[in-house]
Amino acid sequence: MEQSYYWNVQQENHPKNRLLKYAKGSKISRQTLQTLLRIRKRYHRLPPIIYSLQDREENDEDIVLEYDIFGQQCKLPLKNNDTIWQPTSFYVSDSIYQQIKNDLFTSKIDNDSTFLCLFPIYADMNRKKQSAMGQQDEEIFLPSTIPSTQYDLIQLQERFDVMLYKEQALEIGLCPKRRRIYNDLFDELIRTITLQCSERGLLLSRIKNEFLQWMNTYEEVYSSGMAYGLRQCLCKTEEKQNYGYAIKELESDLRQLQDELEVESVRFEKLSQALVNDNEHERSDEQRLLKKNVNILRSTNEILQHELQNALTNILSSTIFLGEPINYEKEE
């Protein structure tokens, strides 16, 4: 891990509220400080040191930690989100575990120093107390090197169940609270086993770190998938709204066209009826004219026939002069 210092702003990540057992001390011995410095330089500045501000106030966003527990200048700002401690982000590479294993085999480090390579160190700061005493005084929390008894394991299991119940951790699905509690339990088991066999503890710690990397990857993929799904949902919702607006507009145009069609249909029916009426009227006038002409011709014919008959009757009833008789002898 590149960064060596973090701020702890969540109380559930404090050693007092974790399942991993820590030993509290007001001061660290010079030998322990030298061991820590040597480990931090040898294993890429591992482990990280987590600072907690006990008398924190609401306007403490711009506070900067000037010096660390070794008296070295660190310049750790509180307002930067990258400096906030997240237990699930703490993991090391396999090459470091291999190097620790080789150092244990060659006795370059002892079993007590192994804890300093596996777990972070916590330091509580009290600015009022420091101001009163005139010196920097932190309460240091180091991983405990006291083996756990059977009673401790029973208490650990009961506390584990109580924490799951109080935190209302989900039984299925992704749950940060359940993951944090199980990680604490795993750390405590690693601490217990490391006291019995350092190599076995290193192997379990290596498995845990691989598991953390998998879970972080899965969470990134899940977050990316959720973001992609949300974007697609928003796009589909927007498309659905646009389609809805288009459908409403087309339905409005359709109703308008239907109204116009009804108006034009009524107008067409009226024109058709008027045309039919006009044709019937013209046809009736022509028929009346023809009937009148026929009647006139009939009356004229009757008058002519009557006159002709009267003329014939008069001719037949009167003496007709055919001229003088012809004298054939005189002609000879």
C-alpha positions as a Markdown table, in Angstrom:
| # | Residue | x | y | z |
|---|---|---|---|---|
| 1 | Met | 0.0 | 0.0 | 0.0 |
| 2 | Glu | 1.5 | 3.3 | -1.1 |
| 3 | Gln | -0.1 | 5.5 | 1.6 |
| 4 | Ser | 1.1 | 5.2 | 5.1 |
| 5 | Tyr | -1.3 | 7.4 | 7.1 |
| 6 | Tyr | -5.1 | 7.6 | 7.2 |
| 7 | Trp | -7.8 | 9.3 | 9.2 |
| 8 | Asn | -10.5 | 7.2 | 10.9 |
| 9 | Val | -13.8 | 9.0 | 11.0 |
| 10 | Gln | -16.1 | 6.0 | 11.5 |
| 11 | Gln | -16.4 | 4.7 | 15.0 |
| 12 | Glu | -17.2 | 1.1 | 13.9 |
| 13 | Asn | -13.7 | 0.9 | 12.5 |
| 14 | His | -12.1 | 1.8 | 15.8 |
| 15 | Pro | -10.3 | -1.0 | 17.6 |
| 16 | Lys | -12.7 | -0.7 | 20.5 |
| 17 | Asn | -15.6 | -1.7 | 18.3 |
| 18 | Arg | -13.8 | -4.3 | 16.2 |
| 19 | Leu | -13.6 | -8.1 | 16.7 |
| 20 | Leu | -9.9 | -8.0 | 16.1 |
| 21 | Lys | -8.2 | -7.8 | 19.5 |
| 22 | Tyr | -5.8 | -4.9 | 20.0 |
| 23 | Ala | -3.5 | -4.0 | 22.9 |
| 24 | Lys | -3.8 | -0.4 | 24.1 |
| 25 | Gly | -0.7 | 1.5 | 25.2 |
| 26 | Ser | -0.1 | 5.2 | 26.1 |
| 27 | Lys | 3.4 | 5.1 | 24.7 |
| 28 | Ile | 5.4 | 2.8 | 22.4 |
| 29 | Ser | 8.8 | 1.6 | 23.4 |
| 30 | Arg | 11.8 | 2.7 | 21.4 |
| 31 | Gln | 12.4 | -0.9 | 20.3 |
| 32 | Thr | 8.9 | -1.2 | 18.9 |
| 33 | Leu | 9.3 | 2.1 | 17.1 |
| 34 | Gln | 12.5 | 1.0 | 15.6 |
| 35 | Thr | 10.9 | -2.3 | 14.5 |
| 36 | Leu | 8.0 | -0.4 | 13.0 |
| 37 | Leu | 10.3 | 1.9 | 11.1 |
| 38 | Arg | 12.3 | -1.0 | 9.8 |
| 39 | Ile | 9.2 | -2.9 | 8.7 |
| 40 | Arg | 7.7 | 0.2 | 7.0 |
| 41 | Lys | 10.9 | 0.7 | 5.0 |
| 42 | Arg | 11.4 | -3.0 | 4.2 |
| 43 | Tyr | 7.8 | -3.8 | 3.1 |
| 44 | His | 6.9 | -0.7 | 1.2 |
| 45 | Arg | 5.8 | 1.3 | 4.3 |
| 46 | Leu | 3.6 | -1.4 | 5.8 |
| 47 | Pro | 1.5 | -1.3 | 7.8 |
| 48 | Pro | -0.6 | 1.9 | 7.6 |
| 49 | Ile | -1.2 | 4.0 | 10.7 |
| 50 | Ile | -4.7 | 5.1 | 11.4 |
| 51 | Tyr | -5.4 | 8.3 | 13.4 |
| 52 | Ser | -8.6 | 9.0 | 15.2 |
| 53 | Leu | -9.4 | 12.5 | 16.5 |
| 54 | Gln | -11.2 | 12.0 | 19.8 |
| 55 | Asp | -12.3 | 15.7 | 20.3 |
| 56 | Arg | -13.4 | 16.2 | 16.8 |
| 57 | Glu | -15.8 | 19.1 | 16.1 |
| 58 | Glu | -18.0 | 20.0 | 13.1 |
| 59 | Asn | -15.6 | 22.6 | 11.8 |
| 60 | Asp | -12.6 | 20.3 | 11.8 |
| 61 | Glu | -12.6 | 19.7 | 8.1 |
| 62 | Asp | -9.4 | 21.6 | 7.5 |
| 63 | Ile | -7.3 | 20.0 | 10.2 |
| 64 | Val | -3.9 | 18.7 | 9.1 |
| 65 | Leu | -1.7 | 16.2 | 11.0 |
| 66 | Glu | 1.8 | 17.6 | 11.1 |
| 67 | Tyr | 3.8 | 14.8 | 12.7 |
| 68 | Asp | 3.2 | 11.0 | 13.1 |
| 69 | Ile | 3.9 | 8.8 | 16.1 |
| 70 | Phe | 7.6 | 8.6 | 15.0 |
| 71 | Gly | 8.0 | 12.4 | 15.2 |
| 72 | Gln | 8.3 | 12.6 | 11.4 |
| 73 | Gln | 6.5 | 15.2 | 9.3 |
| 74 | Cys | 3.5 | 13.6 | 7.5 |
| 75 | Lys | 1.1 | 16.5 | 6.5 |
| 76 | Leu | -2.1 | 14.4 | 6.6 |
| 77 | Pro | -5.2 | 16.5 | 5.7 |
| 78 | Leu | -8.6 | 15.5 | 7.0 |
| 79 | Lys | -10.7 | 17.1 | 4.3 |
| 80 | Asn | -9.3 | 14.8 | 1.6 |
| 81 | Asn | -11.5 | 11.8 | 1.0 |
| 82 | Asp | -8.5 | 9.7 | -0.1 |
| 83 | Thr | -7.1 | 9.9 | 3.5 |
| 84 | Ile | -10.2 | 8.3 | 5.1 |
| 85 | Trp | -9.5 | 4.8 | 6.3 |
| 86 | Gln | -11.5 | 2.0 | 4.7 |
| 87 | Pro | -10.7 | -1.5 | 6.1 |
| 88 | Thr | -11.8 | -3.3 | 2.9 |
| 89 | Ser | -9.2 | -1.4 | 0.9 |
| 90 | Phe | -6.2 | -2.7 | 2.9 |
| 91 | Tyr | -4.4 | -5.6 | 1.1 |
| 92 | Val | -0.9 | -6.3 | 0.1 |
| 93 | Ser | 0.7 | -8.1 | -2.9 |
| 94 | Asp | 1.8 | -11.8 | -2.9 |
| 95 | Ser | 5.4 | -10.8 | -3.3 |
| 96 | Ile | 5.4 | -9.1 | 0.1 |
| 97 | Tyr | 3.9 | -12.2 | 1.7 |
| 98 | Gln | 6.6 | -14.2 | 0.1 |
| 99 | Gln | 9.2 | -11.8 | 1.4 |
| 100 | Ile | 7.8 | -12.0 | 4.9 |
| 101 | Lys | 7.8 | -15.8 | 4.7 |
| 102 | Asn | 11.5 | -15.8 | 3.7 |
| 103 | Asp | 12.4 | -13.3 | 6.4 |
| 104 | Leu | 10.7 | -15.5 | 9.0 |
| 105 | Phe | 12.6 | -18.5 | 7.8 |
| 106 | Thr | 15.9 | -16.7 | 8.0 |
| 107 | Ser | 14.9 | -15.1 | 11.3 |
| 108 | Lys | 15.2 | -11.6 | 10.1 |
| 109 | Ile | 11.9 | -10.9 | 11.8 |
| 110 | Asp | 10.2 | -12.6 | 14.7 |
| 111 | Asn | 6.6 | -13.7 | 15.3 |
| 112 | Asp | 5.7 | -10.5 | 17.1 |
| 113 | Ser | 6.8 | -8.4 | 14.2 |
| 114 | Thr | 4.5 | -10.5 | 11.9 |
| 115 | Phe | 1.5 | -8.9 | 13.4 |
| 116 | Leu | 2.9 | -5.5 | 12.5 |
| 117 | Cys | 3.0 | -6.7 | 8.9 |
| 118 | Leu | -0.5 | -8.0 | 8.8 |
| 119 | Phe | -2.7 | -5.5 | 10.7 |
| 120 | Pro | -2.9 | -1.7 | 10.8 |
| 121 | Ile | -1.9 | 0.4 | 13.9 |
| 122 | Tyr | -4.4 | 2.8 | 15.4 |
| 123 | Ala | -3.5 | 6.0 | 17.3 |
| 124 | Asp | -6.0 | 8.2 | 19.2 |
| 125 | Met | -5.4 | 11.9 | 19.4 |
| 126 | Asn | -6.7 | 14.4 | 21.9 |
| 127 | Arg | -5.8 | 18.0 | 21.1 |
| 128 | Lys | -7.0 | 19.4 | 24.4 |
| 129 | Lys | -4.9 | 16.9 | 26.3 |
| 130 | Gln | -1.9 | 17.7 | 24.1 |
| 131 | Ser | -2.4 | 21.4 | 24.6 |
| 132 | Ala | -2.6 | 21.0 | 28.4 |
| 133 | Met | 0.5 | 18.7 | 28.6 |
| 134 | Gly | 2.4 | 20.7 | 26.0 |
| 135 | Gln | 3.5 | 17.6 | 24.1 |
| 136 | Gln | 2.2 | 15.1 | 21.6 |
| 137 | Asp | 0.6 | 12.2 | 23.4 |
| 138 | Glu | -1.4 | 9.5 | 21.5 |
| 139 | Glu | -3.0 | 6.3 | 22.7 |
| 140 | Ile | -1.5 | 3.6 | 20.5 |
| 141 | Phe | -3.4 | 0.3 | 19.6 |
| 142 | Leu | -1.2 | -2.6 | 18.5 |
| 143 | Pro | -2.4 | -6.1 | 17.5 |
| 144 | Ser | -2.5 | -8.2 | 20.7 |
| 145 | Thr | 0.0 | -11.0 | 21.0 |
| 146 | Ile | -1.9 | -12.7 | 23.8 |
| 147 | Pro | -3.3 | -16.1 | 22.7 |
| 148 | Ser | -7.1 | -16.6 | 22.8 |
| 149 | Thr | -8.5 | -19.2 | 25.1 |
| 150 | Gln | -11.6 | -21.3 | 24.6 |
| 151 | Tyr | -13.6 | -18.8 | 26.6 |
| 152 | Asp | -12.4 | -16.0 | 24.4 |
| 153 | Leu | -13.5 | -17.9 | 21.3 |
| 154 | Ile | -17.0 | -18.4 | 22.8 |
| 155 | Gln | -17.1 | -14.7 | 23.6 |
| 156 | Leu | -16.0 | -13.9 | 20.1 |
| 157 | Gln | -18.7 | -15.9 | 18.6 |
| 158 | Glu | -21.4 | -14.3 | 20.8 |
| 159 | Arg | -20.1 | -10.8 | 20.1 |
| 160 | Phe | -20.0 | -11.7 | 16.4 |
| 161 | Asp | -23.7 | -12.7 | 16.4 |
| 162 | Val | -24.6 | -9.6 | 18.5 |
| 163 | Met | -22.9 | -7.3 | 16.0 |
| 164 | Leu | -24.7 | -8.9 | 13.1 |
| 165 | Tyr | -28.0 | -8.4 | 14.9 |
| 166 | Lys | -27.3 | -4.8 | 16.0 |
| 167 | Glu | -26.0 | -3.7 | 12.6 |
| 168 | Gln | -29.0 | -5.4 | 10.9 |
| 169 | Ala | -26.7 | -6.9 | 8.3 |
| 170 | Leu | -28.4 | -8.5 | 5.4 |
| 171 | Glu | -28.2 | -12.3 | 5.1 |
| 172 | Ile | -28.0 | -12.3 | 1.3 |
| 173 | Gly | -26.8 | -9.9 | -1.3 |
| 174 | Leu | -24.1 | -7.3 | -1.0 |
| 175 | Cys | -24.0 | -5.7 | 2.4 |
| 176 | Pro | -21.1 | -3.5 | 3.6 |
| 177 | Lys | -21.9 | -4.0 | 7.2 |
| 178 | Arg | -21.9 | -7.8 | 7.0 |
| 179 | Arg | -18.7 | -7.7 | 5.0 |
| 180 | Arg | -17.0 | -5.4 | 7.6 |
| 181 | Ile | -18.0 | -7.7 | 10.5 |
| 182 | Tyr | -16.9 | -10.9 | 8.7 |
| 183 | Asn | -13.6 | -9.2 | 7.8 |
| 184 | Asp | -13.0 | -8.4 | 11.5 |
| 185 | Leu | -13.8 | -12.0 | 12.4 |
| 186 | Phe | -11.4 | -13.3 | 9.7 |
| 187 | Asp | -8.7 | -10.9 | 11.1 |
| 188 | Glu | -9.2 | -12.2 | 14.6 |
| 189 | Leu | -8.9 | -15.8 | 13.4 |
| 190 | Ile | -5.8 | -14.9 | 11.5 |
| 191 | Arg | -4.3 | -13.3 | 14.6 |
| 192 | Thr | -5.1 | -16.4 | 16.7 |
| 193 | Ile | -3.7 | -18.8 | 14.2 |
| 194 | Thr | -0.6 | -16.7 | 13.6 |
| 195 | Leu | 0.3 | -17.0 | 17.3 |
| 196 | Gln | 0.3 | -20.8 | 16.9 |
| 197 | Cys | 2.0 | -20.9 | 13.5 |
| 198 | Ser | 3.2 | -17.8 | 11.7 |
| 199 | Glu | 3.4 | -19.5 | 8.3 |
| 200 | Arg | -0.2 | -20.7 | 8.6 |
| 201 | Gly | -1.3 | -17.2 | 9.6 |
| 202 | Leu | 0.5 | -15.7 | 6.6 |
| 203 | Leu | -1.2 | -18.2 | 4.3 |
| 204 | Leu | -4.6 | -17.3 | 5.7 |
| 205 | Ser | -3.8 | -13.6 | 5.5 |
| 206 | Arg | -2.8 | -14.1 | 1.8 |
| 207 | Ile | -6.2 | -15.9 | 1.2 |
| 208 | Lys | -8.0 | -13.0 | 2.9 |
| 209 | Asn | -6.2 | -10.4 | 0.7 |
| 210 | Glu | -7.1 | -12.3 | -2.4 |
| 211 | Phe | -10.7 | -12.5 | -1.3 |
| 212 | Leu | -10.6 | -8.7 | -0.6 |
| 213 | Gln | -9.3 | -8.1 | -4.1 |
| 214 | Trp | -12.0 | -10.3 | -5.6 |
| 215 | Met | -14.7 | -8.5 | -3.6 |
| 216 | Asn | -13.4 | -5.1 | -4.6 |
| 217 | Thr | -13.4 | -6.1 | -8.2 |
| 218 | Tyr | -16.9 | -7.5 | -7.9 |
| 219 | Glu | -18.1 | -4.3 | -6.2 |
| 220 | Glu | -16.5 | -2.2 | -9.0 |
| 221 | Val | -18.2 | -4.4 | -11.6 |
| 222 | Tyr | -21.4 | -4.3 | -9.7 |
| 223 | Ser | -21.2 | -0.5 | -9.4 |
| 224 | Ser | -20.3 | -0.2 | -13.1 |
| 225 | Gly | -23.2 | -2.5 | -14.0 |
| 226 | Met | -25.6 | -0.6 | -11.8 |
| 227 | Ala | -24.5 | 2.7 | -13.3 |
| 228 | Tyr | -24.8 | 1.2 | -16.8 |
| 229 | Gly | -28.2 | -0.2 | -16.0 |
| 230 | Leu | -29.3 | 3.1 | -14.5 |
| 231 | Arg | -28.1 | 5.0 | -17.6 |
| 232 | Gln | -29.9 | 2.5 | -19.8 |
| 233 | Cys | -33.0 | 2.8 | -17.6 |
| 234 | Leu | -32.9 | 6.6 | -17.9 |
| 235 | Cys | -32.4 | 6.4 | -21.7 |
| 236 | Lys | -35.2 | 3.9 | -22.0 |
| 237 | Thr | -37.5 | 6.1 | -19.8 |
| 238 | Glu | -36.6 | 9.1 | -21.9 |
| 239 | Glu | -37.3 | 7.2 | -25.1 |
| 240 | Lys | -40.6 | 6.0 | -23.6 |
| 241 | Gln | -41.6 | 9.5 | -22.8 |
| 242 | Asn | -40.6 | 10.7 | -26.3 |
| 243 | Tyr | -42.6 | 7.8 | -27.8 |
| 244 | Gly | -45.5 | 8.7 | -25.5 |
| 245 | Tyr | -45.3 | 12.3 | -26.7 |
| 246 | Ala | -45.1 | 11.2 | -30.3 |
| 247 | Ile | -48.1 | 8.8 | -29.8 |
| 248 | Lys | -50.1 | 11.6 | -28.2 |
| 249 | Glu | -49.3 | 13.9 | -31.1 |
| 250 | Leu | -50.1 | 11.3 | -33.7 |
| 251 | Glu | -53.4 | 10.5 | -31.9 |
| 252 | Ser | -54.2 | 14.2 | -31.8 |
| 253 | Asp | -53.5 | 14.5 | -35.6 |
| 254 | Leu | -55.6 | 11.3 | -36.1 |
| 255 | Arg | -58.5 | 12.8 | -34.2 |
| 256 | Gln | -58.1 | 16.1 | -36.2 |
| 257 | Leu | -58.1 | 14.1 | -39.5 |
| 258 | Gln | -61.1 | 12.1 | -38.4 |
| 259 | Asp | -63.0 | 15.3 | -37.5 |
| 260 | Glu | -62.0 | 16.8 | -40.9 |
| 261 | Leu | -63.0 | 13.5 | -42.6 |
| 262 | Glu | -66.4 | 13.6 | -40.9 |
| 263 | Val | -66.9 | 17.3 | -42.0 |
| 264 | Glu | -65.9 | 16.5 | -45.5 |
| 265 | Ser | -68.1 | 13.4 | -45.5 |
| 266 | Val | -71.1 | 15.4 | -44.5 |
| 267 | Arg | -70.3 | 18.0 | -47.1 |
| 268 | Phe | -69.9 | 15.3 | -49.7 |
| 269 | Glu | -73.3 | 13.8 | -48.8 |
| 270 | Lys | -74.9 | 17.2 | -49.0 |
| 271 | Leu | -73.3 | 17.9 | -52.4 |
| 272 | Ser | -74.3 | 14.4 | -53.6 |
| 273 | Gln | -77.9 | 15.0 | -52.5 |
| 274 | Ala | -78.0 | 18.4 | -54.0 |
| 275 | Leu | -76.6 | 17.0 | -57.3 |
| 276 | Val | -79.2 | 14.2 | -57.2 |
| 277 | Asn | -81.9 | 16.7 | -56.5 |
| 278 | Asp | -80.7 | 19.0 | -59.4 |
| 279 | Asn | -80.7 | 16.0 | -61.8 |
| 280 | Glu | -84.1 | 15.0 | -60.8 |
| 281 | His | -85.4 | 18.5 | -61.1 |
| 282 | Glu | -83.9 | 18.9 | -64.6 |
| 283 | Arg | -85.2 | 15.5 | -65.6 |
| 284 | Ser | -88.7 | 16.4 | -64.4 |
| 285 | Asp | -88.7 | 19.7 | -66.3 |
| 286 | Glu | -87.6 | 17.9 | -69.5 |
| 287 | Gln | -90.3 | 15.3 | -69.0 |
| 288 | Arg | -92.9 | 18.0 | -68.5 |
| 289 | Leu | -91.7 | 19.8 | -71.6 |
| 290 | Leu | -91.9 | 16.6 | -73.6 |
| 291 | Lys | -95.3 | 15.7 | -72.3 |
| 292 | Lys | -96.4 | 19.3 | -73.2 |
| 293 | Asn | -95.1 | 18.9 | -76.7 |
| 294 | Val | -96.7 | 15.5 | -77.1 |
| 295 | Asn | -99.9 | 16.9 | -75.9 |
| 296 | Ile | -99.6 | 19.8 | -78.4 |
| 297 | Leu | -98.8 | 17.5 | -81.2 |
| 298 | Arg | -101.6 | 15.2 | -80.3 |
| 299 | Ser | -104.1 | 18.1 | -80.2 |
| 300 | Thr | -102.8 | 19.4 | -83.5 |
| 301 | Asn | -103.0 | 16.0 | -85.1 |
| 302 | Glu | -106.6 | 15.6 | -83.9 |
| 303 | Ile | -107.5 | 19.1 | -85.2 |
| 304 | Leu | -105.9 | 18.3 | -88.6 |
| 305 | Gln | -107.6 | 14.9 | -88.7 |
| 306 | His | -110.9 | 16.5 | -87.9 |
| 307 | Glu | -110.4 | 19.2 | -90.6 |
| 308 | Leu | -109.4 | 16.6 | -93.1 |
| 309 | Gln | -112.4 | 14.5 | -92.4 |
| 310 | Asn | -114.7 | 17.5 | -92.7 |
| 311 | Ala | -113.1 | 18.5 | -96.0 |
| 312 | Leu | -113.6 | 15.0 | -97.4 |
| 313 | Thr | -117.1 | 14.9 | -96.2 |
| 314 | Asn | -117.9 | 18.2 | -97.9 |
| 315 | Ile | -116.3 | 17.1 | -101.1 |
| 316 | Leu | -118.1 | 13.9 | -101.2 |
| 317 | Ser | -121.4 | 15.5 | -100.5 |
| 318 | Ser | -121.1 | 18.3 | -103.1 |
| 319 | Thr | -121.5 | 18.2 | -107.1 |
| 320 | Ile | -118.1 | 17.9 | -108.6 |
| 321 | Phe | -117.5 | 19.7 | -112.0 |
| 322 | Leu | -115.4 | 17.5 | -114.2 |
| 323 | Gly | -115.5 | 19.8 | -117.2 |
| 324 | Glu | -117.3 | 19.6 | -120.7 |
| 325 | Pro | -117.7 | 16.3 | -122.4 |
| 326 | Ile | -115.3 | 15.5 | -125.2 |
| 327 | Asn | -116.7 | 15.4 | -128.8 |
| 328 | Tyr | -114.6 | 12.9 | -130.6 |
| 329 | Glu | -116.3 | 13.4 | -134.0 |
| 330 | Lys | -115.6 | 17.1 | -134.0 |
| 331 | Glu | -112.1 | 16.4 | -133.4 |
| 332 | Glu | -111.8 | 14.1 | -136.4 |
